[in-house]
Amino acid sequence: MLLSPLPVFAALLTATASPPAVENGYRTPPEPIASILAAPATPFVLVNSQHQSLALLGYESMPGIERLSRPILRLASYRIDPATTGQSEIYARWYNALTLQELATGKEVAVPLPAGSRYASPQWSPDGKRLAFMLERPKELELWVVEQDGSARRITGALNAAFGSAFRWLPDSTGFVVRQVRADRGAPPTVSSTPTGPIVEENDGQTRPARTHADLLRNPSDEALFEYYFTGQLARVALDGSAPRPIGAPGLLPRFSVSPDGRYLLTETLKRPFSYQLPASSFPTEIAVSTLDGQRARTIVDRPLADEVPIEYDSVVRGPREVEWRADAPATLAWAEALDGGNPKADVPFHDSLWLQAAPFKAAPVKLANLQERFSKVYWGRADHALVLERKRKTRTERRSVVNPSRPGTARLLLERNFQDQYGDPGLPLLEDNAAGKPALRYTSDGRAFFMSGDGATKAGYFPFVDRHEVASGRVTRVWAAQAPYYESVEAVLDAEGTRLLTQRQSATEAPNYWLRSVKDGKSRAITAFKDPAPVFAGVTQKTIVYSRADGLPLSGTLYLPAGYEPRRDGPLPTLLWAYPAEYTDAKVAGQTVDMGNVFTRPSGFSHLFLLTQGYAVLDNPAMPIVGANGAEPNDTYVEQLRADAEAAVEALVKLGVSDRDRLAVAGHSYGAFMTANLLAHTELFRAGIACSGAYNRTLTPFSFQSEERTYWKAPETYTRMSPFTYADRIREPLLLIHGGADSNPGTFPIQSERFYAALKGNGGTARYVLLPNEGHGYNARESIGHVNWEMVNWLDRHVKNAPPRAPATAADTVP
């Protein structure tokens, strides 16, 4: 029961430490953590384009380890289930219950699904009358459709979802284009364990850098398996369930989309030669348009293997890329094309260009605009109006321009900003699916303005807003903004003047729910009634604390204190800092602080916030900025800045009187794990650390990492200095290393933790290495999540809460 009380607070602080546990087997976390994890998950909500119906998507938040242990294939940076030709458990989100609800009346109807089944990729039809999804069967994936009355039926089977979702609604909602397993696929290729010869690769002297990727093809057998499982056949399927009509020839088709008028099909097809160094997204690619009966209308590009693309961010392939349908036209293609050869370092006035070409694709393409930076996205609106976003990652620059698609070359700059600037964020356009089911700008009834929405970050908190933007003048008028104590995000504008809104509202004490709001009279009503999933946390206190780094840079973090804690009575607490560093180019932006007091926070999964039930204080997401101002490389002073960030956070906690300087721990996931190891190596601030799924030796990621664009050979000192592996002999504080055994995140292969643990052990460090079978970069299985929570509580109880006073540090214990 979630309502079980917290343990008596005084007992938490005097609990006996658990003995070291080295036995194998999954462990169960202490109460109330176990009960909270076992509670039903709050459904996801999917609103139809007419804003008349909700689909409440029930799901099992933590599948059993047996699901993650099903056989999978790892091919070209994909992981698939060969039994169903779908993506593996760690990549797909599966749902196991479905309810439809009318917005106007609140009437609900439960959808009966086949016993024990689950589904993925739910999508409303463009007309909002039906919901479609992929239903999993033991040996295939089926396409199903649900009517508004809750009745559900099978449309077709044998979907090929190896690349992801395998269906697209036709714009008129009469049927689908699907990607199916080819009918003549036959038995899978036989993979022999006996090699036919060595695997040979050769370079011709050209520069072909590659980042660190996982699950790449390794040999001819992998190539054969990739072609067998990923080759699909596109087909047109009607709602009546009649036999699918094939479109074109089978192929390796990662992406396909139907034109807004329903006459054409845009496809991407992968081709040989494949690569053993790059993922499928870099394989030779043909992008083409055909009619819905498979007749080729236009080949847009047929590009070779993308093995000469520089590793710097904003590097792109040459030729047309990011090809899409213009959302507001019947059948017009739009794409970006580099003007710098794909190299962002090139000294050119414009780095990208945006092109248009209308059906029947016989006339030459038309250049819509030249872009000063790299193309990011276009928001289509109508014949005379669209918004274009471009970005430069190196400087964190974002530019927004207005273009007139009927008059190419008429781009007008709206703004240029640092995209990390929260206070100055103008938001993004509110989009609405048009009649063809394509997202487009939402205009007022007179067409003179469109709507924007953003988070509304201020020092006092996040207060989402809706703004009206005049098309001609650019004048901005605030239509509505959330008010304290609520965080209320805008899901949709329900009328042409922005007077009726669909929002999701929450506060520090109220669970997120959907609301219908009238801007004119301020009236609102809830249309969902999701309950607090962990009411035992209702007494936890949350406060944003603001403090300064030694150089004056403002910092902040969210401090959580256990329910029932009283500072004067209970004194300082053992405290965990859970953080994740971020790089900035502007100190003013890095120093922005936002109060999180109006956000509803409840832990789930392997959450550090569960420690609040065990007598710990938690400083969540304390700012760890690494600033490289005026063109300086942030990482050249990474260690120094990280140390200053942590020192400031510790001093703030001790000054508040809530934390015991001798009982502090630090932890994080991924780049936060990297941070944790570095802080143990370079400071004496913490008694212990927990590092989940991190990388610790940067020579194993030599072609850049995180926001570092330089290679190891261009900045060897920085790579070495930033690697906690280099200083394993200096880490004396106990360190718990946790890693998913099937981590596919670039750069954080399990070998990172394996080698780091060996280094710590070989140098006499106190360390524990937990490898979670079949888990990815995050952890999914019920057994794994329970065990990780047990590990964190047990480790901190042993080495922080109940640790004896430590001996004074010596000069040899720290690294200058």
N, C-alpha and C positions, 0 to 999 in steps of 0.2 A: 504494500500500500504506500502510495506517495505521501500520505498524510502522517506517516510515522514520524515522531518528534526527533529533533536532532539529539545526539547524545549530550549528556550533561557537560556543560562547557569546561568546568574545572577538571573533570575526569579526562577530557581530551588532552589537556596540557600536561598531565602526569601519567599518561598511558605508558605501559611497559613496551619498550622497543621490540619489534619482532626479530627473531634470530635470522641470520643470513639464510636465504633459500636458494639452493642450487639445483634442486630436483627439477626434472622436466614435467610438463603437463600444464594445462591452463588453470589459472587461479581465479577465484571470484573476489571482486573488490568488497570492502566492508560496507555495511549499511550507513546511510540510506542510498549509497551510490548504486548498489545492485538493483534496488527497487525502482529507482528513477530510470535506469537503463531498460528495465523490463516494461515500462509503461508504454501504451500506444502512442505512436507519433502523430503530431498534428498534420492533417492532410494539406497537400499543395492545392492551390486554386488556379484554374485556367478559365478565363473569361472569354466568351465568344465575341466576335467582331461587332455585333449589334448591341453588345452590353445588355443582353436580355437574360442570359443563362450563365451559370457557373458550373464547371465540372470540378467536383471535390475528389482529388486523387489520393486515395489511401495507399500507404506504402509500408513495407517492413524496413525500418531504418537500419537494422543490422541483420543481414542474412546469416544463416549458420555457416560454419567453416566448411561444411560439406559442399556447399554451393561454390565457394571459392576454390575447392579442390577438384572440381570437374576438369577433365582434360582440356587444355587450351593449346593453341598454336601461336607462336610469336613470330610474326612475319612482317618485315619492312616497317617496323615501328607500330604495327597493329597487334592486338591480341584478340583472337576470336575463339568462339566455341564451335569446334568442327561438327558437333552433333546437329546444331541448328543453323549454321552459317550466320551467326550473329556475333556481336561484339561480346567480349568476356565480361564477367561479373563486375570487375572493378571499373569498367568504362561505361556501362549502361546503367541508367536508372530504371528500376522496375517497380511497377505499382501492382497492388493486389486487391484493391477495392475501388469502386467508382459510384458516385452519387451525382445526379444532376439536380440543380436548384434554380428555380425562377427568381430573378432579381426582384420583380415587382411584388410577388406574393409570398416569397420564401418557401413555396411548396417544393418538397424534395421527393425524388424517386430514386431508389436504389437500383443499380443495374446488375442483373444476375449474370455472373461470369461462370464459365466452366469450373467445377470444383478443383481447387489446388492450382489454378492457372495464375499467370501474371502477365502484365502487358507493358509496353514501352512506346515512346514517341506519340503520345496523344496529340491530335490536331483537330481543331474545329474546321468545318468546311467554310469556304468563303461566304456563303449565305447564312452561316451560323445555325443551321438547322440540324446538323449531325456532327458527331465526334467519331474520328477514326483512330485506330491504334494497331500496333503489331502485337498479336497474342502468341505467347510461347507455348509450343507443344514439345514433346520429348525429342522429336526429330526434325522439326521445321518451325518456321515462323509464319503465322497467318495474318492476313489483313481482315480486320473486323470493323463494323460500323454500328454506332449506337444512335437510335432515334430519340427525339425529345420525350417520348413516352417511356423511355428506359429499355425498350426492346433492343436486343443486340443480335447480330448475325454475321456469319463468315462470308467474306467476299471472294477471297482467293487464298492460295497457300504458296509454299515454296519461295518465300521472300528471301532475297539475298541481302542481308544487312551487315556484311563484313565491313563495309566502309561506313556504316551508320544507318540512319533511318532510310527505309527502302521504298517509301511512297511519297507522292506529291498529289494533292488535290488538283483536279482540273479547275480552271477559273470559274466555270459555270456550275460547279458543284455536282456535276452529273456522274463523276467517276474519278479515276486516278491514272497517273503514270506510275508504274511500279518497276522495281528492279528485282528480278526473280533469278533463282538458280537455273542455269541453262538446262533445257530438257534432256540433252544428250550428254550430261556431265559424266555419267558412269561412276565407276568405283574410283576412290582416291588413288593417287600414284603410290606405288610401293617404295618406301624409303628404306634402303639397305644400310646397315651399320658398317658394311665393308666399303671403304672408299675406292673410287676408281682412279684416284691420282691426287696429287697435291692441289691445293687451292692457290692459284697464282694471280697476283695483281701487279700492275706495272704503271708507272707514271712517266710521261714523256718530257719532263722538265718544266711543265706548266705549274703555276701556283694554284692549288686546289685545296684550300683549307676546309675542314669540316668540324663542326661542334661535336660534343660527346653525345651520341644518340644510343638508345637502347633498342633491343629486339630487331636488329637489322638482319637482312638476308645474309647467309653465311656460305652457301654452297649451291650447286645445281639442284640438289634435292629440295632446298628451300624455295628456289625459283619455281620449280614444278608445283609445289604445294601452293605457293602464292597465286599462280595462274589458275589452278584448279578451284580453289575456294573463293577467290575474289572476282573471277569472271562472272558477269551477270548479263541477263537479257532484259532490256527494257520492253515494257508492254503496256498497252492501254487496256484498262479494266473498267467496265461499267458498274453502276450500283446494283444492277439486277443480278450480278454474279455470273454473267455469261462468260464464255471462254476468253481468256486474255488474247489480245491481238498484238503480236510481236512488232517492235519498232526497230528497224535496222538490224545489224549483226551484233552478236554477243561481244563483250569487251570488258576491260578493266575500267569501270565507270564510277569514280569516287563521287562525282557531282553531276546532277542533272536538274533542270528547271524548265517549266512551261511558260511561254510568253503570256502576257496579260490577256491577249485576245484568244488564247487557246489554240493557235494555229501552228506554232513552232516549238521546237525542243532544243534547248541549249545543253550541250554535253561536254564533259572533260573525259578523255580517254588516256590511260597510261599505256606506255609502249616499252618494248625492249630497246636498248640494253638496260638491264636493271643495275643497281649499285649495291656493293657490300659496305659502303661507307656512308651512305645517305638514306634517309627514309623515303617512303613511296611518294611523298609530296614533291620530291626533287627528281623523280623519274621523268624520262621524255614524255611530253604531254601534248596531245592534240585537243584543241578547243574548237568546236564546230557547232553549226546550227543545221537542223534538218526539219522537215515537216513532220507532223504527227504520224504520217504513214511511212516515215523512214527515208524520204528522199533528201539527199544532201543539198542544202541551200547555200552554205558558205563555210569555208574553213578559215577560222580567224587566226590561228597560229598553230604551228607544228614545231615545237621547240625541243632542243636536245636535252640531254641530262644536265641538270643545273649544278654542275660540280665546279664552276668557276665563279660562283657568286661570292663576293667578299663576306667575311664573318661579321663585319661591323653592323650594328643595328641600322635599319633603314636601307640595307642592301637588298636588291631585288633582282629578279631575272630580267633579261632583255626581252623586248617585244611586248605584245598585249598581255595583260594579267588582270586578275580580279574582274573578270568579265561577268556582267549581269544584265538582266532586263531592266530597262527604265520602267519604274513602277507605274508612271502616269501616262504611258503611251501604249498603243496596241501591241507593237512588236518592234521595239527599238533597242539595239544593243548599246551598252556603255562599257568602257574599259579604260584602265590607266596604262600608260606606257612611259618608261623611263627616258629622260633626255640626257642622262649622265652615264649611260652604259650600265646602269644598275649600281654604280658606286657613289655613295653619298658624299665622299670626300672630293669628288670632282669639282673643279672651280668653274661652275656654269651659272648663268643667271636664273635658269629654271631647272628643277630636278625632275619634274613629272609633267605629263600632259594628260588631259581627259578627252576621250573621243566618243562620238556617237555614230551609229549607222542604223538606218531604218529599213524594215522589210520593203521590198524583197531582196535587199542586200546586194543590189547591182551597182548602185551609185557608190562613189568613193566615200570612205569615212570622213566625217567632219570633226575638226578639232574644236571642242567646246571651250577649253581654257588651257593655258600654261600655268603650272603651279610652282611657286617658289620653293616649297618643301615637298616632302613625300606625301602622295595621296593617302588619305586615311579612310574617308567615307563620303558618300553623297546622299543627301536626303532629298528625294524627288517630291515635287509638289504638283506643278502643272506646267503647261506649255511655256509660260514666261517666268517661271520661278523655281529655283532649287538652291539648296545650301551645300557647299563643298567644304570639307574639313581636310586640312593637311597638317602634318606633324614632323618635327625633327627631334628624335629621341636624345641626341647628344646634348642639346641645349634645353630640352623640355619645352620646346616652342610649339604652340598650336596657332594656326591661322584659320579663320572662317571667312568665307566669301559667298556672295550672292551671285548666281549665274542665271542667265536667261537662255534656256535651251533653244528657243526659236531665233535667237540672235547670238551665235557663237562669238566668243572673243570679248564678251561684255562683263567679265568678272569684276565685282566691286567688293573690296575688302571691308569686312564688318569689324573685325577685331583681330588682334594678335596678343597672345597671353602665354604665361607659363602654365602648362596644363596641370602642374602640381599645386597651383594656387587655389586652395579651397575657398578662401574668403571671396575671391573674385570670380568664382565659377558662375557663368550665366546660365548653366543648365544645358539641356539638349532638347531638340524639338520633340513635341508629343506627336506620335505617329498613330495612324488609324488604318486598318486594312481597308482598302477600297473594294469595289464590287468584284474585282478579280482576285482578291485575297492578298494583294501586295501592299506592304506598308508604305504610306505616303503622309505628307504633312497634313495636319488638321487645320483648316482655315475657318475663319468666321463666315457667317452667311453672306456678307457682302464681298468676301474675298480680299478685303483690304489688310487683313492681319492673320497671323498664325500663332500657335501657342507653343511655349517653351516651359519646361519644368526642370527643377534642380533640387539639390539637397539643402540649399540654404545654410551653409556652414557659417557659424559665427562663434565668437568666444563663448557665448552663453549656451550653445548647442546647435543641433541640426534642426532647421525648421523649413521643410520642403515647401515649394511655392509653384504657382502657375503665373506666367507672364504672357501678356499679349504684345506681339511684335508687329509693328506696322511695316508692311512690305515696302512701300514707297519711301518713307522717311526714316525708317529704322527706329522710330520712337518706341520705347518700352514702357508698358503700363502694368503694374502689379495687379493681377486679378484676385489672387487669394494666397495666403500663406498660413502654415500651421502655427498654432499658438501653444505656449507652455501650458501644461506640462507634457504635451504630446509630441511625439514624432509621427507625422501623418503624411505618408507618401502618396502621390497622385498616380493612380493606375490608369485613369482615362477621363477625358472631357466628354460629357454625355450630351451636350447640346452645342449649337453653333456659336453661342456667345460666351461659353465658358461659365455659365451660371449654375450648372449641375455637374458634380464631380463624383467619380468612384475613387475612394481612397482606401488605404490600409492604415489603420490607426493603432498606436501602441503608446505606452508610457512605462515608466520604471516599474509600475505595479500592475498594469493591464496588458494581458496577452494580445498580440496582433490579431485584429479582425477587420473585415471589410465593411465599409460604411458608404451610404449614399448621402451626399451633402449638398445643400442648397446654399450657394454663395450669397444670394440676395437677402435671405432672412436668417442665415446662420443655422438653420435647422439641419439636423442629421439623424440618421437611424442606422443601427447595425444590421447587417444582412447575414453575418455569420456569428457564431457564438462559440468559438474555440476557447477551451479552458486552459488554465495554467497547467503546463505539463509537469511541473515540479513545484507544487505549492510549498514544499518544505523549504524552498529558497525565499519565500516571501519575507522572511525576517532579515535576510542578508542586506547590509547597507552598501551603497555604491556612491562613490564620490570622485569627481575629477580633481586631481591635485596638479597644481602648476608650480614649477620651480625653474631654476636657471642653471645652465652649465657654467663652468668656471670662466668661460670667455663671454658670458652674458647672454648666450643664446637661450631663449625661452623654451622650456620642455614641459611635457605633461604626460599623465598616465591615469588610468582608471583604477582607483583603490577600492577593493572589495573587502569587507570585514564580516566575520561569521555572525550568524543570528545569535542574539543573546550576549554578544561581546560588549563589555563596558570598560573603557580604557583605564579609569582610575582603579576599578576593582580588580581587573584581570591583568593589567600591565602589558608590556610589549609582547608581541606574538612572533612565533616563527613565520617567516614570510617568503613567498615565492615571487620572483619577477619573471614574467613570461613575455618575451619580446621578439621583434623582427626588425633588423636594421633597414634603412632606406637611404638611397643616395639622392642628393639634391645639388642644384647648381646655384641656388639663391638662398642665402641664410635667412632672409626675411620669410620666405615661404617655408623653409624647414622649421622655423620657430612658431608657426601657427598652431594654436591650441583650440580644441573644440570640446566643450563639456558634453559628456555622454549621458547626462542624468535623465534624459527623456526617452531612453531606449530600454526596452524590455529584454533582459538578459537571463537566459536559462541554459545550463550546460547540457551537452549531448555528446555522444561519441567519447573519444578519449580527451576529455577536457580538463585542463588545469583548474578550472573553477570548482570542480568536485572537491578539491582540497579544502574548500570553505567548510565542508561538513565534517572535517577532521581536525579543526582547530587552527587552521592556517589563515593568515592574511594573504591576499594576492594582489600584486600590482600588475594589472593587465595592460599590455601594449604600451609600456613606457617608451617615449620617443627615443629612438636611437639613430639620429640623423648623422649621415656622413656627407659633409658639405665640400664641394669643390667649386668655390666661387672664382669668378674672373678667369675661367678657362682652365683652372687647376684640376688635376685628376683627383677625384674624391678618395680613391683607394690608396693613394700615396701616403695619406695620413690616417688610414683606416684604424689602426691599432690605437693611436693616440686619441682620436675622436671617440672611438667606442669606449675606451677607458673613462674619458671625461663624461660621457653620457651616463655610464653606470654609476660613477662616483656621485654625480648629481642626484640620481634617483635614490641611492642609498641614504645620502645625507638628508634628503627630503623626508624619507620614511622615518628615520631616527628622530629627526626634529619634531615630527608630529607625535612621537611617543607611542606609535602603534607597532613598531618593529624593533626587534632585538638585533643589534648589530652583529652579535655572535651567532645568530641563527637565521641567516639569509641564504637562499638558494636562487639559482638562475636556470632558466630552461627555455626551450624553443623548438620549433619544427622547421626542417629544411634549412633555409638561410639563418633562421633563428637558432638551429642546432650548431651551425658553424660559428655563430656569435657566442653561444654558450661556451664552447670549447676554447675560443679565443679569450674570453673573460677569465676563465679558470687559469689559462696560461699566463696572462699578463696582469692580473690583479690578485689581491688577497682579500677581496670584498666578500666572497661567498664560501660557505661551508661545503656546498655540494652543487652538482649540476645534473640536468637531465637533457639529453640531446636526442631528438627523434628525427630519423631519416635525413641526416646531414651529409655534407662533404667536408673533409678535413685536410686533404692533400691536394692543393691546386695544381700540382704538376700532372694530376690525373684528368684535369680539365684544361689542357694547355691552349685551346683555341677560344679563350674568353669564358666568362661565367657571370651570372647575375647581370649587373650593369657594367661590368668591366669589359671593354671592347678590345683592349690590347691583348696580344698573344703572350704566352710565357716568354718567348724569345725577345719580345720588345720590352718587357717589364719583368725580368726575372727576380729582381729584388722585391718587387711588390708581391708577386706570387708566393715567394718564399716567406716573406714577412707575414703575410696574411694567413698562411697555412698553420693551424695549430699542431698539425703533425710534426712540424719542425721543432716544436717546443714540448713534445710529449714528455721529455725528461724533467720538465719544470712543473707539470701538473700534479700536484699532491692532493688536491681536494677530490673526494669521491665523485666519479662521473658515471652515470647510467646511460648507456648507449642502446637505443631501440631502433630497429630498422625492419622494413618490410622485405621479406625474402624475394619478392618479385617486383621490386621498385623499378619502374621504367622511366622515372623522371630524368631528363638529361643531366648528367653530372653527379647524381646521388645514387650510384649503383651500390648494392650492399657491400661490395669490396671496400668502400670508403670506411664504413664502420668496422669491418673485419680487420683491416690493416691498422686502423687507429687503435682498436682494442689491443692488438698484438704489441703495438708500440708502447702503450701504457703499461701493459702487463710486463713487458720486457724491461721496463725502466722502474718497476716496483710501485707503480701507481695503484690506487684503489679504484677498480672499475668493474662494471658488470655489462655484458653484451647480450641483448635479447633479440633474437632473429625470429620474426613472425612468419610462419610458413604461408606462402601463396598471397601475401599481402603486397599491395602496391605502395605508392608514395604516401598516400593516406591509408588508414586502416578501416576495414569494412565489417569483417565478421564479428558476430556477437561474442564469440569466445576470445578473439583477439582484443577487442575493445575492453572487455571486462578485465582481461589479463594486464593490459597496459595501465589501466587505472589502478589495479592492485600493485603493479611494479612501482608506480610513482608514489603512492602512499607509503608503501613499505620502505622505499629508498629514503624518502625524506624523514620518515619517522626514525630510522636508524641513524642517519647521518646529519640531521639538522635538528629536529624537535628534541630528540633525546641524546644528542651528542654531548660528550663532556667538553668542557672549555678547551680550546685549542692552544697550543704553545705559541708564543710570540713568533712572528715571521722573521726570517733572516734575510740578509741581502741576496743570498743565493736563490731565494724562493721567487723572486720577481725578475722579469725581463725588462730592461730599459726600453 
